[in-house]
């Protein structure tokens, strides 16, 4: 698993960005697939999630994940729910110790957030649709309702697809440029195909966090698409013709 220094430095906060290593799943899901929405054996997924929580010294049933739909919706978590019973949303916040907020991703950016002073944490799944729609801001708003402040919040952006791997068509930048012409900085031309561009998802998510008032933003320099031994990737699986793909787990929790 991977961690980010500023989040590690917060007393009473545990977090991890898990890789695909260390689980029991087989085949294209090998080995730490934590996504119940995949075609993997559900018992294997449950065991993988249990192992992930054990790595954080938490009980298996402390982990909550959402029915992620690439939305700007964020919810407040009061207590854990059964696997698969989470609401349709892409962000969440809690002030309850012992509840692990989990984000599932396979190229999209997982964002973990903590205001240690207020004892409030948050997490969101930020693909391009959710990012443009405002999932980062919605998650921070959910945290604010629990007493958090963006300027005190530490943000960690976990493993996601890097700009060099994120090739898009010429129509793709339109919603970003409508929002702000300065977002052109997150696109660069493809060296191979003149009608293609490359998008910096990680940089764009970081900018949304900064504009929302978050001052301490750290990013892991990983490329899920280009590192098959460490990460699952939707884009890579599509490119090589795999029928499905595993999901990486990122999680954050307040200590009891």
C-alpha positions in Angstrom: 0.0 0.0 0.0 1.0 3.6 -0.5 0.6 6.6 1.8 1.1 10.4 1.6 3.4 12.1 4.1 1.1 15.0 5.3 -1.7 12.6 5.9 0.6 10.3 7.8 1.6 13.2 10.0 -2.0 13.8 11.3 -2.5 12.2 14.7 -5.6 10.0 14.9 -5.9 9.6 11.1 -5.2 6.4 9.2 -5.1 6.1 5.4 -3.8 4.0 2.5 -3.9 3.9 -1.3 -3.8 0.2 -1.9 -2.2 -1.3 -5.0 -3.4 -4.5 -6.7 -1.0 -6.6 -4.7 -1.7 -8.7 -1.6 -5.1 -10.3 -2.3 -6.6 -13.6 -3.2 -8.4 -12.8 -6.6 -7.2 -14.6 -9.7 -6.9 -14.0 -13.4 -7.5 -10.5 -14.6 -8.6 -9.5 -11.1 -5.3 -10.6 -9.5 -4.9 -10.0 -6.7 -6.3 -7.3 -4.4 -9.5 -6.4 -6.3 -11.8 -4.6 -3.9 -14.7 -3.8 -6.2 -18.0 -5.7 -5.8 -19.1 -4.2 -9.1 -16.6 -6.3 -11.0 -17.2 -9.8 -12.3 -14.9 -11.2 -9.7 -16.0 -13.8 -7.1 -17.7 -11.9 -4.3 -16.1 -14.0 -1.6 -12.7 -13.1 -2.9 -13.6 -9.4 -3.0 -14.8 -9.7 0.6 -11.5 -11.3 1.7 -9.5 -8.6 -0.2 -11.4 -5.8 1.6 -10.9 -7.6 4.9 -7.1 -7.7 4.2 -7.1 -4.1 3.3 -8.8 -3.1 6.6 -6.5 -5.4 8.6 -3.6 -3.4 7.1 -5.1 -0.4 8.8 -5.8 -2.3 12.0 -9.6 -2.0 11.4 -12.4 -4.5 11.4 -13.6 -5.7 8.0 -17.1 -4.2 8.5 -15.7 -0.7 9.1 -15.2 -0.1 5.4 -17.9 1.7 3.4 -17.9 2.2 -0.3 -20.5 3.9 -2.6 -22.3 3.0 -5.8 -20.0 5.3 -7.8 -21.7 6.8 -10.8 -19.3 9.6 -11.9 -21.5 12.2 -10.2 -21.0 15.4 -8.2 -22.9 14.0 -5.3 -21.5 13.6 -1.7 -23.1 12.1 1.4 -22.5 12.1 5.1 -21.7 8.7 6.7 -23.1 8.1 10.1 -22.5 4.3 10.3 -21.1 1.5 8.1 -23.5 -0.3 5.7 -23.5 -3.7 4.1 -21.4 -4.3 1.1 -23.3 -3.1 -2.0 -25.8 -1.2 0.0 -24.2 2.2 -0.3 -26.0 5.2 -1.9 -25.3 6.3 -5.5 -22.7 9.1 -5.0 -19.0 9.7 -5.5 -18.0 11.6 -2.3 -18.5 11.2 1.4 -17.6 12.6 4.7 -17.7 11.5 8.3 -16.8 12.5 11.9 -17.4 9.0 13.2 -14.2 7.2 14.5 -13.8 3.7 13.2 -15.6 4.2 9.9 -13.3 3.8 6.9 -14.3 5.8 3.9 -13.4 3.8 0.8 -13.0 4.9 -2.8 -12.8 2.5 -5.7 -10.9 3.4 -8.9 -9.1 2.1 -11.9 -7.7 5.3 -13.6 -10.0 7.9 -11.9 -8.4 9.9 -9.2 -9.1 8.9 -5.6 -9.0 11.8 -3.2 -8.6 11.4 0.6 -9.2 14.4 2.9 -8.8 15.2 6.6 -9.2 18.1 8.9 -7.5 16.8 12.0 -8.5 19.7 14.2 -12.2 19.2 13.5 -11.8 15.4 13.5 -13.5 15.2 10.1 -12.5 13.1 7.1 -13.7 12.9 3.5 -13.1 10.8 0.3 -14.1 11.1 -3.3 -13.9 9.3 -6.6 -12.9 11.9 -9.1 -13.1 11.0 -12.8 -13.3 13.8 -15.3 -17.1 13.9 -15.2 -17.2 14.1 -11.5 -14.4 16.6 -11.4 -16.0 19.0 -13.8 -19.4 18.5 -12.1 -17.9 19.5 -8.7 -17.5 16.3 -6.7 -14.4 17.7 -4.9 -16.4 20.8 -3.8 -19.4 18.7 -2.8 -17.2 16.5 -0.6 -15.6 19.5 1.0 -19.1 21.0 1.6 -20.2 17.7 3.3 -17.1 18.0 5.5 -17.8 21.6 6.3 -21.3 20.7 7.6 -19.5 18.5 10.1 -17.2 21.3 11.2 -14.3 21.1 8.9 -12.6 24.0 7.1 -10.9 23.7 3.7 -7.9 25.8 4.8 -7.2 23.3 7.5 -7.8 20.2 5.3 -5.0 18.0 4.0 -5.7 16.4 0.6 -4.0 13.4 -0.9 -4.6 12.5 -4.6 -3.8 8.8 -5.1 -2.8 6.6 -8.0 -4.6 7.6 -11.2 -4.0 7.7 -15.0 -1.2 10.1 -15.9 -1.3 12.7 -18.6 1.0 10.7 -20.9 -1.5 7.8 -20.9 -4.7 9.8 -21.0 -5.3 10.4 -24.7 -8.6 12.2 -25.6 -10.3 13.5 -28.7 -10.4 17.2 -29.9 -13.9 17.6 -28.5 -13.0 16.5 -25.0 -11.7 19.9 -23.6 -14.9 21.8 -24.3 -16.5 21.6 -20.9 -13.2 22.4 -19.2 -12.6 25.5 -21.4 -16.2 26.6 -20.8 -15.6 26.5 -17.1 -12.3 28.5 -17.4 -10.1 29.1 -20.5 -7.1 28.7 -18.2 -7.9 25.0 -18.1 -6.1 24.7 -21.4 -3.0 24.2 -19.4 -4.2 20.7 -18.6 -4.1 19.6 -22.2 -1.1 19.0 -24.5 -1.0 17.7 -28.1 -0.3 14.1 -28.8 3.1 13.4 -30.3 1.7 10.5 -32.4 -1.7 11.6 -33.6 -2.3 15.3 -34.5 -6.0 15.2 -33.8 -5.5 13.8 -30.2 -4.7 15.5 -26.9 -3.4 14.3 -23.5 -5.3 15.3 -20.4 -3.8 15.9 -16.9 -6.6 14.6 -14.6 -4.4 14.7 -11.5 -3.4 18.4 -12.1 -7.0 19.4 -12.8 -8.3 17.8 -9.6 -5.5 19.5 -7.7 -6.6 22.8 -9.1 -10.2 22.2 -8.1 -9.0 21.5 -4.6 -6.9 24.6 -4.5 -9.7 26.8 -5.8 -12.0 25.4 -3.1 -9.6 26.6 -0.4 -7.4 23.6 0.3 -3.8 24.6 0.9 -2.0 21.3 1.6 -2.4 19.1 -1.5 -0.1 16.2 -2.2 -0.1 13.8 -5.2 1.3 10.4 -5.8 3.3 10.3 -9.0 1.8 7.1 -10.3 0.3 6.1 -13.7 -2.3 3.3 -13.3 -2.4 2.7 -17.0 1.3 2.3 -17.5 2.1 0.1 -14.4 0.2 -3.2 -14.8 2.0 -5.0 -12.0 0.9 -2.5 -9.4 -2.4 -1.1 -10.6 -5.7 -2.0 -12.2 -6.6 0.2 -15.2 -9.8 0.5 -17.1 -8.1 2.1 -20.1 -5.4 -0.5 -20.3 -7.8 -3.4 -19.9 -9.9 -1.9 -22.8 -6.8 -1.5 -25.0 -5.7 -5.1 -24.6 -9.2 -6.5 -24.9 -9.8 -7.8 -21.4 -13.4 -8.4 -20.5 -13.3 -6.6 -17.2 -11.0 -5.0 -14.7 -10.3 -4.9 -11.0 -10.8 -1.9 -8.7 -8.2 -0.3 -6.5 -9.2 0.7 -3.0 -8.2 4.0 -1.2 -9.4 4.4 2.3 -9.2 6.8 5.3 -10.5 6.5 8.8 -10.4 8.3 12.2 -9.0 6.3 15.1 -11.4 5.4 17.9 
